[in-house]
Amino acid sequence: MSQTVRGVISRAKKQPIELVDIVIPDPGPGEVVVDIIACGVCHTDLTYREGGINDEYPFLLGHEAAGTVESVGEGVTHVAPGDFVILNWRAVCGECRACKRGRPHLCFDTFNATQKMTLTDGTELTPALGIGAFADKTLVHERQCTKVDSEADPAVAGLLGCGVMAGIGAAINTGGVTRDDTVAVIGCGGVGDAAIAGAALVGAKRIIAVDTDNKKLHWAREFGATHTINARDLDAVETIQDLTDGFGADVVIDAVGRPETWKQAFYARDLAGTVVLVGVPTPDMTLEMPLIDFFSHGGSLKSSWYGDCLPERDFPTLISLYLQGRLPLEKFVTERIGLDQIEDAFHKMHSGEVLRSVVVLK
């Protein structure tokens, strides 16, 4: 039997979100129904509402989620009812050309549930990032569920489902930050601070945080930044070079995703350093730079998708480090809210008042 639960949808571009009844079908082959305990409010959810992803309205929002497996469909072996899981939006297929070349973090054919969740009138919903977790329950593919230690606070654990993993992975997986590296992070919201936490975790000797908001720079220090630069007051590139004996940082992470911040990252790195773009640009943004500058620098220019993570590898490890007190994931949770407070959370996020608002349902 299908079941009717509460869910938060975006019905039309730039219109206020709505808390409505939605219908969750029984899980089919390879599918799982997850009882959502907590779900973070991510900027990507706002981007869906604003029409920045696509126009496949109505959207069922929410994707940074943790919960308990309620029921499973035919053939499911990956998880079982009662398992505590974090949901992920890159459930790798194992068969595409990226997977077969040993690069599953770049999988081109990730799994989602086959059946559609709907409104009570039968209108099909498009779940955000294939998840749709601003709801009491959701339907996903079994590979979108990663089992982790149930001792973890669900409000904390769920954040690995997107932004926090994106930042930590940008530093460790994509940027390859190691002990004694100097790292600069441009943009100190949730993703940027997660990159700082990741760099601190692996022992970077100098971590330089760049933002235009002193509150965010204060947060950055709490996650391990050793130096801060307010880009309204100081030239970010010159200051990073001054802090690195004129050479530039070994790894510079752009957690903003704008042409001007990417250029800062490029010129603030050492000649053989690495630039990592993890902030998401909009489709209309373009970049114009002298080609000779690319030629005259070595190193690497990289984009980081979801922190180049493998959920089965990375989520349990990071939860273990959090439970040991070695990774301060709890600091990302600014406030805990209900399903009816998400619109207000969007405003707080946009104005920089919070790192993460987390919807707690249980």
Sequence and secondary structure as in RCSB ss.txt:
>XXXX:A:sequence
MSQTVRGVISRAKKQPIELVDIVIPDPGPGEVVVDIIACGVCHTDLTYREGGINDEYPFLLGHEAAGTVESVGEG
VTHVAPGDFVILNWRAVCGECRACKRGRPHLCFDTFNATQKMTLTDGTELTPALGIGAFADKTLVHERQCTKVDS
EADPAVAGLLGCGVMAGIGAAINTGGVTRDDTVAVIGCGGVGDAAIAGAALVGAKRIIAVDTDNKKLHWAREFGA
THTINARDLDAVETIQDLTDGFGADVVIDAVGRPETWKQAFYARDLAGTVVLVGVPTPDMTLEMPLIDFFSHGGS
LKSSWYGDCLPERDFPTLISLYLQGRLPLEKFVTERIGLDQIEDAFHKMHSGEVLRSVVVLK
>XXXX:A:secstr
  EEEEEEEE STT   EEEEEEE    TTEEEEEEEEEE  HHHHHHHTTSS    SEE   EEEEEEEEE TT
  S  TT EEEE S    S SHHHHTT GGG SS    SS  EETTS B EEGGGT  SBSEEEEEGGGEEE  T
TS HHHHGGGGTHHHHHHHIIIIIS   TT EEEEE  SHHHHHHHHHHHHTT SEEEEEES HHHHHHHHHTT 
SEEEETTTS HHHHHHHTTTTS EEEEEESS  HHHHHHHHHHEEEEEEEEE S   TT      HHHHHT  SE
EEE SGGG  HHHHHHHHHHHHHTTSS GGGG  EEE GGGHHHHHHHHHTT  S EEEE  
